[in-house]
Amino acid sequence: MEKEVKSDLVYNHWDNVVYVKSHGDEIHIICDKEKQLDRVVERMTTPNCTLAGYEEWDEDEDKKWILKFVVCDPEFEMVPEYN
């Protein structure tokens, strides 16, 4: 049974592997290790959820990776934005 994700909440508990926060139709996930990125993207990407942004913060052992996903209704067709 899936839980409904509420907007503008931080889903963070002491045993979380990654930090998760929702904000409107966006989900932000902060990873501590680079090896977590592929797994998070694989699990989060669905027909209604797509990776919209990526940032690296800090350096060395304090380095973090911030992933931003956008969630939309099934009727909305997501298409890549090209430069």
C-alpha positions as a printed NumPy array, in Angstrom:
array([[  0.   ,   0.   ,   0.   ],
       [  1.486,   3.336,  -1.08 ],
       [  1.336,   6.338,   1.203],
       [  0.26 ,   9.657,  -0.233],
       [  3.144,  12.132,  -0.217],
       [  2.125,  15.512,   1.156],
       [  3.512,  18.794,  -0.126],
       [  6.055,  20.916,   1.758],
       [  7.15 ,  18.198,   4.166],
       [ 10.516,  16.742,   5.025],
       [ 10.481,  12.949,   5.028],
       [ 13.564,  12.391,   7.126],
       [ 14.024,   9.887,   9.934],
       [ 17.084,   8.755,  11.866],
       [ 17.479,   5.602,   9.756],
       [ 16.977,   7.158,   6.301],
       [ 19.67 ,   6.439,   3.746],
       [ 18.808,   9.63 ,   1.806],
       [ 17.121,  12.919,   2.734],
       [ 13.727,  13.446,   1.055],
       [ 11.658,  16.65 ,   0.906],
       [  8.548,  17.438,  -1.111],
       [  7.636,  20.912,  -2.329],
       [  4.521,  21.23 ,  -4.466],
       [  5.03 ,  19.035,  -7.532],
       [  8.75 ,  18.611,  -6.805],
       [ 10.604,  16.006,  -4.774],
       [ 14.146,  16.819,  -3.635],
       [ 16.459,  13.983,  -2.608],
       [ 19.91 ,  14.497,  -1.107],
       [ 22.354,  11.601,  -1.358],
       [ 25.513,  11.251,   0.753],
       [ 27.257,   8.831,  -1.609],
       [ 27.674,   8.934,  -5.368],
       [ 26.831,   5.232,  -5.621],
       [ 23.276,   6.031,  -4.369],
       [ 22.44 ,   8.206,  -7.389],
       [ 21.668,   5.505,  -9.957],
       [ 19.511,   3.553,  -7.527],
       [ 17.522,   6.642,  -6.485],
       [ 16.94 ,   7.695, -10.109],
       [ 15.91 ,   4.145, -11.031],
       [ 13.41 ,   3.912,  -8.164],
       [ 11.977,   7.421,  -8.547],
       [ 11.564,   7.555, -12.333],
       [  8.033,   6.59 , -13.393],
       [  5.672,   7.719, -16.159],
       [  4.491,  10.456, -13.743],
       [  7.85 ,  11.37 , -12.192],
       [ 11.03 ,  12.441, -13.966],
       [ 14.46 ,  13.741, -13.01 ],
       [ 14.421,  17.521, -13.55 ],
       [ 17.73 ,  18.623, -12.049],
       [ 21.005,  17.607, -10.45 ],
       [ 23.523,  19.509,  -8.287],
       [ 26.739,  18.656,  -6.481],
       [ 27.346,  20.415,  -3.18 ],
       [ 30.574,  20.728,  -1.223],
       [ 33.742,  18.695,  -1.702],
       [ 35.645,  15.73 ,  -0.279],
       [ 33.926,  13.771,   2.525],
       [ 31.168,  16.41 ,   2.933],
       [ 30.086,  16.155,  -0.725],
       [ 26.341,  15.769,  -1.341],
       [ 24.295,  15.163,  -4.492],
       [ 20.919,  16.865,  -4.811],
       [ 18.38 ,  15.394,  -7.216],
       [ 15.162,  17.203,  -8.155],
       [ 12.229,  15.218,  -9.525],
       [  9.006,  16.647, -10.961],
       [  5.69 ,  14.848, -10.511],
       [  2.732,  15.442, -12.851],
       [ -0.669,  14.013, -13.704],
       [ -0.83 ,  10.993, -16.032],
       [ -2.57 ,  13.132, -18.696],
       [  0.436,  15.464, -18.923],
       [  3.028,  14.359, -21.475],
       [  6.587,  14.964, -20.299],
       [  9.008,  15.764, -23.089],
       [ 12.71 ,  16.596, -22.763],
       [ 13.727,  20.231, -22.994],
       [ 16.6  ,  20.767, -25.401],
       [ 18.924,  23.772, -25.536]])
